[in-house]
């Protein structure tokens, strides 16, 4: 969903939060799969919130 996303550039510096929201549908096993592909250094994530509607 995010191609070549630069969290530092998006935040505008260190220690600033970035929030992105997405709608997803679980697969037939009830899973939502999240893949990370590093472009520079390593992918990072600090939290995931899943809200069932």
CHARMM-style PDB file with segment names, atoms N, HN, CA, C and O in Angstrom:
ATOM      1  N   UNK     1       0.812  -1.189   0.000  1.00  0.00      PROA
ATOM      2  CA  UNK     1       0.000   0.000   0.000  1.00  0.00      PROA
ATOM      3  C   UNK     1       0.855   1.251   0.000  1.00  0.00      PROA
ATOM      4  O   UNK     1       0.492   2.260  -0.605  1.00  0.00      PROA
ATOM      5  N   UNK     2       1.985   1.186   0.676  1.00  0.00      PROA
ATOM      6  HN  UNK     2       2.280   0.367   1.167  1.00  0.00      PROA
ATOM      7  CA  UNK     2       2.907   2.316   0.684  1.00  0.00      PROA
ATOM      8  C   UNK     2       4.172   1.885  -0.045  1.00  0.00      PROA
ATOM      9  O   UNK     2       4.880   0.987   0.412  1.00  0.00      PROA
ATOM     10  N   UNK     3       4.450   2.505  -1.146  1.00  0.00      PROA
ATOM     11  HN  UNK     3       3.875   3.235  -1.517  1.00  0.00      PROA
ATOM     12  CA  UNK     3       5.632   2.172  -1.919  1.00  0.00      PROA
ATOM     13  C   UNK     3       6.722   3.201  -1.657  1.00  0.00      PROA
ATOM     14  O   UNK     3       6.491   4.404  -1.777  1.00  0.00      PROA
ATOM     15  N   UNK     4       7.902   2.728  -1.302  1.00  0.00      PROA
ATOM     16  HN  UNK     4       8.090   1.751  -1.205  1.00  0.00      PROA
ATOM     17  CA  UNK     4       9.049   3.596  -1.004  1.00  0.00      PROA
ATOM     18  C   UNK     4       8.711   4.646   0.052  1.00  0.00      PROA
ATOM     19  O   UNK     4       9.098   5.807  -0.076  1.00  0.00      PROA
ATOM     20  N   UNK     5       8.000   4.240   1.080  1.00  0.00      PROA
ATOM     21  HN  UNK     5       7.686   3.297   1.184  1.00  0.00      PROA
ATOM     22  CA  UNK     5       7.593   5.144   2.153  1.00  0.00      PROA
ATOM     23  C   UNK     5       8.794   5.495   3.017  1.00  0.00      PROA
ATOM     24  O   UNK     5       9.477   4.602   3.519  1.00  0.00      PROA
ATOM     25  N   UNK     6       9.054   6.761   3.192  1.00  0.00      PROA
ATOM     26  HN  UNK     6       8.499   7.486   2.784  1.00  0.00      PROA
ATOM     27  CA  UNK     6      10.162   7.253   4.010  1.00  0.00      PROA
ATOM     28  C   UNK     6       9.581   7.858   5.283  1.00  0.00      PROA
ATOM     29  O   UNK     6       9.096   8.990   5.277  1.00  0.00      PROA
ATOM     30  N   UNK     7       9.634   7.097   6.373  1.00  0.00      PROA
ATOM     31  HN  UNK     7      10.027   6.177   6.378  1.00  0.00      PROA
ATOM     32  CA  UNK     7       9.013   7.541   7.615  1.00  0.00      PROA
ATOM     33  C   UNK     7       9.668   8.807   8.155  1.00  0.00      PROA
ATOM     34  O   UNK     7       8.984   9.676   8.696  1.00  0.00      PROA
ATOM     35  N   UNK     8      10.985   8.918   8.014  1.00  0.00      PROA
ATOM     36  HN  UNK     8      11.540   8.212   7.575  1.00  0.00      PROA
ATOM     37  CA  UNK     8      11.692  10.096   8.517  1.00  0.00      PROA
ATOM     38  C   UNK     8      11.271  11.348   7.748  1.00  0.00      PROA
ATOM     39  O   UNK     8      10.992  12.387   8.348  1.00  0.00      PROA
ATOM     40  N   UNK     9      11.228  11.246   6.438  1.00  0.00      PROA
ATOM     41  HN  UNK     9      11.454  10.402   5.951  1.00  0.00      PROA
ATOM     42  CA  UNK     9      10.818  12.396   5.618  1.00  0.00      PROA
ATOM     43  C   UNK     9       9.362  12.766   5.881  1.00  0.00      PROA
ATOM     44  O   UNK     9       9.017  13.947   5.930  1.00  0.00      PROA
ATOM     45  N   UNK    10       8.516  11.765   6.050  1.00  0.00      PROA
ATOM     46  HN  UNK    10       8.796  10.806   6.010  1.00  0.00      PROA
ATOM     47  CA  UNK    10       7.096  12.015   6.303  1.00  0.00      PROA
ATOM     48  C   UNK    10       6.888  12.694   7.650  1.00  0.00      PROA
ATOM     49  O   UNK    10       6.088  13.622   7.767  1.00  0.00      PROA
ATOM     50  N   UNK    11       7.608  12.230   8.660  1.00  0.00      PROA
ATOM     51  HN  UNK    11       8.258  11.476   8.565  1.00  0.00      PROA
ATOM     52  CA  UNK    11       7.477  12.808  10.003  1.00  0.00      PROA
ATOM     53  C   UNK    11       8.114  14.190  10.089  1.00  0.00      PROA
ATOM     54  O   UNK    11       7.677  15.033  10.872  1.00  0.00      PROA
ATOM     55  N   UNK    12       9.134  14.416   9.292  1.00  0.00      PROA
ATOM     56  HN  UNK    12       9.489  13.731   8.656  1.00  0.00      PROA
ATOM     57  CA  UNK    12       9.822  15.697   9.338  1.00  0.00      PROA
ATOM     58  C   UNK    12      10.898  15.758  10.410  1.00  0.00      PROA
ATOM     59  O   UNK    12      11.319  16.846  10.803  1.00  0.00      PROA
ATOM     60  N   UNK    13      11.346  14.599  10.887  1.00  0.00      PROA
ATOM     61  HN  UNK    13      11.004  13.716  10.567  1.00  0.00      PROA
ATOM     62  CA  UNK    13      12.417  14.562  11.879  1.00  0.00      PROA
ATOM     63  C   UNK    13      12.243  13.416  12.849  1.00  0.00      PROA
ATOM     64  O   UNK    13      11.320  12.609  12.734  1.00  0.00      PROA
ATOM     65  N   UNK    14      13.154  13.363  13.812  1.00  0.00      PROA
ATOM     66  HN  UNK    14      13.904  14.018  13.906  1.00  0.00      PROA
ATOM     67  CA  UNK    14      13.119  12.314  14.835  1.00  0.00      PROA
ATOM     68  C   UNK    14      12.005  12.537  15.847  1.00  0.00      PROA
ATOM     69  O   UNK    14      11.564  13.662  16.081  1.00  0.00      PROA
ATOM     70  N   UNK    15      11.567  11.443  16.432  1.00  0.00      PROA
ATOM     71  HN  UNK    15      11.925  10.529  16.242  1.00  0.00      PROA
ATOM     72  CA  UNK    15      10.634  11.464  17.567  1.00  0.00      PROA
ATOM     73  C   UNK    15       9.303  12.139  17.260  1.00  0.00      PROA
ATOM     74  O   UNK    15       8.726  12.816  18.111  1.00  0.00      PROA
ATOM     75  N   UNK    16       8.825  11.948  16.042  1.00  0.00      PROA
ATOM     76  HN  UNK    16       9.293  11.398  15.351  1.00  0.00      PROA
ATOM     77  CA  UNK    16       7.522  12.478  15.647  1.00  0.00      PROA
ATOM     78  C   UNK    16       6.667  11.317  15.148  1.00  0.00      PROA
ATOM     79  O   UNK    16       7.134  10.466  14.392  1.00  0.00      PROA
ATOM     80  N   UNK    17       5.433  11.298  15.576  1.00  0.00      PROA
ATOM     81  HN  UNK    17       5.055  11.990  16.190  1.00  0.00      PROA
ATOM     82  CA  UNK    17       4.535  10.206  15.211  1.00  0.00      PROA
ATOM     83  C   UNK    17       4.026  10.344  13.781  1.00  0.00      PROA
ATOM     84  O   UNK    17       3.830  11.448  13.275  1.00  0.00      PROA
ATOM     85  N   UNK    18       3.822   9.203  13.152  1.00  0.00      PROA
ATOM     86  HN  UNK    18       3.981   8.306  13.564  1.00  0.00      PROA
ATOM     87  CA  UNK    18       3.215   9.133  11.821  1.00  0.00      PROA
ATOM     88  C   UNK    18       2.107   8.098  11.903  1.00  0.00      PROA
ATOM     89  O   UNK    18       2.327   6.987  12.386  1.00  0.00      PROA
ATOM     90  N   UNK    19       0.935   8.448  11.441  1.00  0.00      PROA
ATOM     91  HN  UNK    19       0.756   9.350  11.049  1.00  0.00      PROA
ATOM     92  CA  UNK    19      -0.212   7.555  11.477  1.00  0.00      PROA
ATOM     93  C   UNK    19      -0.707   7.316  10.060  1.00  0.00      PROA
ATOM     94  O   UNK    19      -0.902   8.258   9.293  1.00  0.00      PROA
ATOM     95  N   UNK    20      -0.907   6.058   9.723  1.00  0.00      PROA
ATOM     96  HN  UNK    20      -0.749   5.293  10.346  1.00  0.00      PROA
ATOM     97  CA  UNK    20      -1.493   5.690   8.430  1.00  0.00      PROA
ATOM     98  C   UNK    20      -2.620   4.711   8.705  1.00  0.00      PROA
ATOM     99  O   UNK    20      -2.450   3.774   9.486  1.00  0.00      PROA
ATOM    100  N   UNK    21      -3.766   4.915   8.076  1.00  0.00      PROA
ATOM    101  HN  UNK    21      -3.904   5.676   7.442  1.00  0.00      PROA
ATOM    102  CA  UNK    21      -4.917   4.033   8.272  1.00  0.00      PROA
ATOM    103  C   UNK    21      -5.244   3.311   6.976  1.00  0.00      PROA
ATOM    104  O   UNK    21      -5.184   3.893   5.893  1.00  0.00      PROA
ATOM    105  N   UNK    22      -5.591   2.032   7.098  1.00  0.00      PROA
ATOM    106  HN  UNK    22      -5.640   1.559   7.977  1.00  0.00      PROA
ATOM    107  CA  UNK    22      -5.928   1.211   5.938  1.00  0.00      PROA
ATOM    108  C   UNK    22      -7.126   0.336   6.284  1.00  0.00      PROA
ATOM    109  O   UNK    22      -7.341  -0.012   7.446  1.00  0.00      PROA
ATOM    110  N   UNK    23      -7.882  -0.006   5.292  1.00  0.00      PROA
ATOM    111  HN  UNK    23      -7.708   0.276   4.349  1.00  0.00      PROA
ATOM    112  CA  UNK    23      -8.966  -0.968   5.439  1.00  0.00      PROA
ATOM    113  C   UNK    23      -8.480  -2.281   4.843  1.00  0.00      PROA
ATOM    114  O   UNK    23      -7.932  -2.310   3.742  1.00  0.00      PROA
ATOM    115  N   UNK    24      -8.685  -3.362   5.579  1.00  0.00      PROA
ATOM    116  HN  UNK    24      -9.130  -3.338   6.474  1.00  0.00      PROA
ATOM    117  CA  UNK    24      -8.236  -4.670   5.110  1.00  0.00      PROA
ATOM    118  C   UNK    24      -9.326  -5.702   5.355  1.00  0.00      PROA
ATOM    119  O   UNK    24     -10.158  -5.550   6.249  1.00  0.00      PROA
ATOM    120  N   UNK    25      -9.307  -6.739   4.557  1.00  0.00      PROA
ATOM    121  HN  UNK    25      -8.630  -6.863   3.831  1.00  0.00      PROA
ATOM    122  CA  UNK    25     -10.225  -7.859   4.712  1.00  0.00      PROA
ATOM    123  C   UNK    25      -9.408  -9.101   5.023  1.00  0.00      PROA
ATOM    124  O   UNK    25      -8.425  -9.388   4.340  1.00  0.00      PROA
ATOM    125  N   UNK    26      -9.804  -9.831   6.040  1.00  0.00      PROA
ATOM    126  HN  UNK    26     -10.603  -9.598   6.595  1.00  0.00      PROA
ATOM    127  CA  UNK    26      -9.092 -11.056   6.412  1.00  0.00      PROA
ATOM    128  C   UNK    26      -9.216 -12.099   5.313  1.00  0.00      PROA
ATOM    129  O   UNK    26     -10.205 -12.135   4.580  1.00  0.00      PROA
ATOM    130  N   UNK    27      -8.194 -12.950   5.210  1.00  0.00      PROA
ATOM    131  HN  UNK    27      -7.392 -12.920   5.805  1.00  0.00      PROA
ATOM    132  CA  UNK    27      -8.243 -14.035   4.221  1.00  0.00      PROA
ATOM    133  C   UNK    27      -9.149 -15.154   4.729  1.00  0.00      PROA
ATOM    134  O   UNK    27      -9.769 -15.016   5.783  1.00  0.00      PROA
ATOM    135  N   UNK    28      -9.229 -16.244   3.998  1.00  0.00      PROA
ATOM    136  HN  UNK    28      -8.726 -16.356   3.141  1.00  0.00      PROA
ATOM    137  CA  UNK    28     -10.142 -17.338   4.350  1.00  0.00      PROA
ATOM    138  C   UNK    28      -9.778 -18.008   5.679  1.00  0.00      PROA
ATOM    139  O   UNK    28     -10.601 -18.714   6.262  1.00  0.00      PROA
ATOM    140  N   UNK    29      -8.546 -17.788   6.158  1.00  0.00      PROA
ATOM    141  HN  UNK    29      -7.878 -17.215   5.684  1.00  0.00      PROA
ATOM    142  CA  UNK    29      -8.116 -18.329   7.449  1.00  0.00      PROA
ATOM    143  C   UNK    29      -8.327 -17.342   8.586  1.00  0.00      PROA
ATOM    144  O   UNK    29      -7.996 -17.630   9.737  1.00  0.00      PROA
ATOM    145  N   UNK    30      -8.885 -16.163   8.257  1.00  0.00      PROA
ATOM    146  HN  UNK    30      -9.154 -15.929   7.323  1.00  0.00      PROA
ATOM    147  CA  UNK    30      -9.121 -15.143   9.273  1.00  0.00      PROA
ATOM    148  C   UNK    30      -7.909 -14.289   9.567  1.00  0.00      PROA
ATOM    149  O   UNK    30      -7.873 -13.600  10.587  1.00  0.00      PROA
ATOM    150  N   UNK    31      -6.903 -14.318   8.683  1.00  0.00      PROA
ATOM    151  HN  UNK    31      -6.932 -14.878   7.855  1.00  0.00      PROA
ATOM    152  CA  UNK    31      -5.672 -13.582   8.908  1.00  0.00      PROA
ATOM    153  C   UNK    31      -5.607 -12.309   8.073  1.00  0.00      PROA
ATOM    154  O   UNK    31      -6.112 -12.254   6.952  1.00  0.00      PROA
ATOM    155  N   UNK    32      -4.974 -11.290   8.642  1.00  0.00      PROA
ATOM    156  HN  UNK    32      -4.563 -11.335   9.553  1.00  0.00      PROA
ATOM    157  CA  UNK    32      -4.583 -10.101   7.887  1.00  0.00      PROA
ATOM    158  C   UNK    32      -3.062 -10.134   7.868  1.00  0.00      PROA
ATOM    159  O   UNK    32      -2.428 -10.039   8.919  1.00  0.00      PROA
ATOM    160  N   UNK    33      -2.480 -10.265   6.704  1.00  0.00      PROA
ATOM    161  HN  UNK    33      -2.995 -10.343   5.851  1.00  0.00      PROA
ATOM    162  CA  UNK    33      -1.031 -10.430   6.559  1.00  0.00      PROA
ATOM    163  C   UNK    33      -0.400  -9.082   6.225  1.00  0.00      PROA
ATOM    164  O   UNK    33      -0.843  -8.387   5.311  1.00  0.00      PROA
ATOM    165  N   UNK    34       0.636  -8.723   6.973  1.00  0.00      PROA
ATOM    166  HN  UNK    34       0.995  -9.288   7.716  1.00  0.00      PROA
ATOM    167  CA  UNK    34       1.363  -7.472   6.757  1.00  0.00      PROA
ATOM    168  C   UNK    34       2.791  -7.826   6.369  1.00  0.00      PROA
ATOM    169  O   UNK    34       3.479  -8.527   7.113  1.00  0.00      PROA
ATOM    170  N   UNK    35       3.245  -7.352   5.215  1.00  0.00      PROA
ATOM    171  HN  UNK    35       2.686  -6.783   4.611  1.00  0.00      PROA
ATOM    172  CA  UNK    35       4.607  -7.603   4.748  1.00  0.00      PROA
ATOM    173  C   UNK    35       5.405  -6.317   4.752  1.00  0.00      PROA
ATOM    174  O   UNK    35       4.891  -5.255   4.399  1.00  0.00      PROA
ATOM    175  N   UNK    36       6.661  -6.412   5.150  1.00  0.00      PROA
ATOM    176  HN  UNK    36       7.079  -7.275   5.436  1.00  0.00      PROA
ATOM    177  CA  UNK    36       7.571  -5.284   5.116  1.00  0.00      PROA
ATOM    178  C   UNK    36       8.732  -5.603   4.185  1.00  0.00      PROA
ATOM    179  O   UNK    36       9.330  -6.676   4.271  1.00  0.00      PROA
ATOM    180  N   UNK    37       9.042  -4.683   3.312  1.00  0.00      PROA
ATOM    181  HN  UNK    37       8.556  -3.812   3.243  1.00  0.00      PROA
ATOM    182  CA  UNK    37      10.172  -4.835   2.412  1.00  0.00      PROA
ATOM    183  C   UNK    37      11.068  -3.617   2.570  1.00  0.00      PROA
ATOM    184  O   UNK    37      10.715  -2.532   2.107  1.00  0.00      PROA
ATOM    185  N   UNK    38      12.232  -3.775   3.222  1.00  0.00      PROA
ATOM    186  HN  UNK    38      12.519  -4.656   3.598  1.00  0.00      PROA
ATOM    187  CA  UNK    38      13.093  -2.625   3.462  1.00  0.00      PROA
ATOM    188  C   UNK    38      13.653  -2.044   2.168  1.00  0.00      PROA
ATOM    189  O   UNK    38      14.036  -2.774   1.254  1.00  0.00      PROA
ATOM    190  N   UNK    39      13.692  -0.726   2.112  1.00  0.00      PROA
ATOM    191  HN  UNK    39      13.381  -0.132   2.854  1.00  0.00      PROA
ATOM    192  CA  UNK    39      14.280  -0.020   0.976  1.00  0.00      PROA
ATOM    193  C   UNK    39      15.642   0.515   1.396  1.00  0.00      PROA
ATOM    194  O   UNK    39      16.627   0.368   0.672  1.00  0.00      PROA
ATOM    195  N   UNK    40      15.691   1.131   2.564  1.00  0.00      PROA
ATOM    196  HN  UNK    40      14.891   1.250   3.152  1.00  0.00      PROA
ATOM    197  CA  UNK    40      16.931   1.610   3.160  1.00  0.00      PROA
ATOM    198  C   UNK    40      16.931   1.165   4.608  1.00  0.00      PROA
ATOM    199  O   UNK    40      15.942   1.366   5.312  1.00  0.00      PROA
ATOM    200  N   UNK    41      18.003   0.573   5.062  1.00  0.00      PROA
ATOM    201  HN  UNK    41      18.807   0.410   4.490  1.00  0.00      PROA
ATOM    202  CA  UNK    41      18.099   0.034   6.413  1.00  0.00      PROA
ATOM    203  C   UNK    41      17.018  -1.028   6.602  1.00  0.00      PROA
ATOM    204  O   UNK    41      16.893  -1.926   5.770  1.00  0.00      PROA
ATOM    205  N   UNK    42      16.251  -0.945   7.655  1.00  0.00      PROA
ATOM    206  HN  UNK    42      16.352  -0.215   8.331  1.00  0.00      PROA
ATOM    207  CA  UNK    42      15.230  -1.955   7.938  1.00  0.00      PROA
ATOM    208  C   UNK    42      13.877  -1.301   8.167  1.00  0.00      PROA
ATOM    209  O   UNK    42      13.781  -0.166   8.634  1.00  0.00      PROA
ATOM    210  N   UNK    43      12.844  -2.045   7.827  1.00  0.00      PROA
ATOM    211  HN  UNK    43      12.922  -2.967   7.447  1.00  0.00      PROA
ATOM    212  CA  UNK    43      11.484  -1.563   8.076  1.00  0.00      PROA
ATOM    213  C   UNK    43      11.264  -1.475   9.581  1.00  0.00      PROA
ATOM    214  O   UNK    43      11.857  -2.239  10.343  1.00  0.00      PROA
ATOM    215  N   UNK    44      10.423  -0.557  10.006  1.00  0.00      PROA
ATOM    216  HN  UNK    44       9.942   0.064   9.387  1.00  0.00      PROA
ATOM    217  CA  UNK    44      10.145  -0.405  11.429  1.00  0.00      PROA
ATOM    218  C   UNK    44       8.654  -0.235  11.657  1.00  0.00      PROA
ATOM    219  O   UNK    44       7.939   0.334  10.832  1.00  0.00      PROA
ATOM    220  N   UNK    45       8.211  -0.734  12.776  1.00  0.00      PROA
ATOM    221  HN  UNK    45       8.792  -1.196  13.446  1.00  0.00      PROA
ATOM    222  CA  UNK    45       6.832  -0.525  13.176  1.00  0.00      PROA
ATOM    223  C   UNK    45       6.809  -0.466  14.697  1.00  0.00      PROA
ATOM    224  O   UNK    45       7.479  -1.253  15.367  1.00  0.00      PROA
ATOM    225  N   UNK    46       6.060   0.438  15.219  1.00  0.00      PROA
ATOM    226  HN  UNK    46       5.516   1.077  14.675  1.00  0.00      PROA
ATOM    227  CA  UNK    46       6.013   0.623  16.664  1.00  0.00      PROA
ATOM    228  C   UNK    46       4.655   0.254  17.248  1.00  0.00      PROA
ATOM    229  O   UNK    46       4.521   0.145  18.467  1.00  0.00      PROA
ATOM    230  N   UNK    47       3.656   0.063  16.410  1.00  0.00      PROA
ATOM    231  HN  UNK    47       3.765   0.152  15.420  1.00  0.00      PROA
ATOM    232  CA  UNK    47       2.356  -0.327  16.921  1.00  0.00      PROA
ATOM    233  C   UNK    47       1.371  -0.595  15.809  1.00  0.00      PROA
ATOM    234  O   UNK    47       1.429   0.019  14.744  1.00  0.00      PROA
ATOM    235  N   UNK    48       0.465  -1.519  16.068  1.00  0.00      PROA
ATOM    236  HN  UNK    48       0.418  -2.018  16.933  1.00  0.00      PROA
ATOM    237  CA  UNK    48      -0.611  -1.846  15.138  1.00  0.00      PROA
ATOM    238  C   UNK    48      -1.903  -1.895  15.952  1.00  0.00      PROA
ATOM    239  O   UNK    48      -1.951  -2.520  17.012  1.00  0.00      PROA
ATOM    240  N   UNK    49      -2.928  -1.247  15.464  1.00  0.00      PROA
ATOM    241  HN  UNK    49      -2.889  -0.740  14.603  1.00  0.00      PROA
ATOM    242  CA  UNK    49      -4.234  -1.319  16.097  1.00  0.00      PROA
ATOM    243  C   UNK    49      -5.199  -1.897  15.070  1.00  0.00      PROA
ATOM    244  O   UNK    49      -5.290  -1.406  13.945  1.00  0.00      PROA
ATOM    245  N   UNK    50      -5.909  -2.929  15.461  1.00  0.00      PROA
ATOM    246  HN  UNK    50      -5.835  -3.328  16.376  1.00  0.00      PROA
ATOM    247  CA  UNK    50      -6.892  -3.552  14.579  1.00  0.00      PROA
ATOM    248  C   UNK    50      -8.266  -3.366  15.220  1.00  0.00      PROA
ATOM    249  O   UNK    50      -8.489  -3.752  16.367  1.00  0.00      PROA
ATOM    250  N   UNK    51      -9.169  -2.775  14.467  1.00  0.00      PROA
ATOM    251  HN  UNK    51      -8.988  -2.462  13.535  1.00  0.00      PROA
ATOM    252  CA  UNK    51     -10.525  -2.531  14.957  1.00  0.00      PROA
ATOM    253  C   UNK    51     -11.482  -3.350  14.116  1.00  0.00      PROA
ATOM    254  O   UNK    51     -11.546  -3.182  12.898  1.00  0.00      PROA
ATOM    255  N   UNK    52     -12.219  -4.229  14.754  1.00  0.00      PROA
ATOM    256  HN  UNK    52     -12.167  -4.366  15.743  1.00  0.00      PROA
ATOM    257  CA  UNK    52     -13.191  -5.060  14.045  1.00  0.00      PROA
ATOM    258  C   UNK    52     -14.499  -4.281  13.963  1.00  0.00      PROA
ATOM    259  O   UNK    52     -15.014  -3.788  14.967  1.00  0.00      PROA
ATOM    260  N   UNK    53     -15.015  -4.183  12.762  1.00  0.00      PROA
ATOM    261  HN  UNK    53     -14.597  -4.584  11.946  1.00  0.00      PROA
ATOM    262  CA  UNK    53     -16.281  -3.459  12.573  1.00  0.00      PROA
ATOM    263  C   UNK    53     -17.376  -4.403  12.214  1.00  0.00      PROA
ATOM    264  OT1 UNK    53     -18.515  -3.981  12.016  1.00  0.00      PROA
TER     265      UNK     53
END
